[in-house]
Amino acid sequence: MGSEGSPKLPILNISSENLKPGTTSWVSTRKKVIQALEEFGIFVVNCDEIIPSQLHDDTFGVLQELFALPTETKMKNQYEIPLNGYVGQISKLPLHESLGIDDATSLQATEKFTNLMWPNGNDLFCNVIDSYAKLVAELDRIITRMIFESYNSEKYYDPYIGSTKYLLRLLKNRAPLENERNLGFIPHTDKSFTTILHQDGEVNGLEVETKDGEWITVELSPSKFVFMAGDALMAWSNDRIQSPTHKVTINGKEDRYSLALFSFNNGTLQVPEELVDDDHPLKYKPFDHLGLLRFYRTDHGFKSKCPIKAYCGV
């Protein structure tokens, strides 16, 4: 847990004024984004304009409706990649339960998920989650563009986005019972390129480990999002950006509801030549991003201290 005097994550205020590429405010925000990522691998985005307040309320309303479904219904949420679907009923992580919508910016994917959970349909859930995923994905694209531009690699941006899809995970961490551990999810790094996290209200739980080994408790509100680098971005940036280790702990008596949007590339990623020089020798071979996910599911990958380096490190 963080303590008084411990470091705080950067908070970047983003509005329509600084989201116009090429403007002075865009360049200024871009600089802050890359500074935050190179120092922490993560930062907080404060933006009332991303998700309208009514959509926020509707999103977390349908989220609670989803988790109220019978467990056997939720367990029908399965994909070829195991952790993309339902995760729950784990003895070592009794507080955690989550579901996933693969290719979440596709209305058809959200409709398929909705009909799986509610065979008679649930238009409100489908429309709300579809709108939410599309808006947050647009925020991800904007910040990702800033990252590419910061490293003089903007020519790679369009091909990257063209082969990128999003996984939306819907998460619940229930409050611990008396004498029950408060661990909501184990320490880990994300295997995505980027991740955007958003929680309901002020039931905090996310903790991030700094490069000095200190844990920071991330304090959020409905208008704040967390932007985080995944292992794939760490490799693409040739270690200029580190993917932060993070975990979830639940303190208090309220359940925590949150959403996480992960970006995954369907092609081969490689370090841009612009990021390789005498001071920054090449550290990663070109790699298949989805192959990283498959590698992580193997014993070797799961037990690796740094799976991305074990998978494609030079």
C-alpha positions, 0 to 999 in steps of 0.5 A: 500500500502507498503511504504519505509521501509516496509517489503519485501517478501523473494526472493528465487533463484531456479535453477536446482542446488538446485532442487536435493533432498538430496544435500547440496543446496537442504537442504539450499533452503528447510530451506529458504522455510520453514523460509519464509512460517512460517514468511509470508506464501508466498515468491517470486521464482526467476527462469529463468529455470521454464518457457522458455522465448518463452513459457512465451510469448506464454502463455500470448499471448494466454491469451489475445486471450482468454479474447478477446472472447465474454463474452457469450462464456467465460461464458460457462466455468462452473464447479460444484464448482462455482468459478472454472469456469468463474468469471466476470461481477460483479458490485462490482468488475468491473475490474476482469474477470477470467476463470478456467481449472480444473485438468489442468495438464490433456491434456484432461481437457485443450482440453475440455476447448479449444474446449468449447472456440473455437469449431473449435479448437485452437491447439496453445492455448491448447498446450501452456497452457498444457505445462505451467500447467505441468511445474508450477505443477512440481515446486509446487511438488518440493516446497511441498516436501520441506515442508513435509521434513522440518516437518519430514513428507516426508512419507506422501508426495507421498500419498498427491501428488497421490490424488492432482489435480490442478486448473489453473485460467486465470486472467485479471484485466483491468485498472480502468477508471477515477473515478473508484475504483482500487480494482481488487479483495477483500482481501481473503485467498486461500482455496487451499493447495498451490498456485503459481501466475505468471503475465505478465511483470511488471504490479503489483497489488498483495498486501499481508497483514503481521502478523502485519497488514501491506500491502506489494506490491509484485513487480514481473517480468516475471522470478518471481513467487509467492508461497503462502500457502492456508488454507488447508496447514495452517490446515495441518501444525497445524498453523505453516504456516499461509495462508496470506490475499491478494488482488489485486489493479490496479494502472496505465493505463495498464491491468494486465494478470496473472495465478494462479495454485491452488492445491486441494487434493481429499481426507482427510487431517489431521495434521501429528502426527509429528506436534503435541506436548505439545507446539503445541496441535492439532488444526484441525480435519481431513478434506475433502479438497473439503468439505472446498470449499463447506463449504465456499460457504455457508453463515456460511462459507463465513461470517466466519472470518477464514473459515478453523477454522470454518470448522474443528477447534478443 
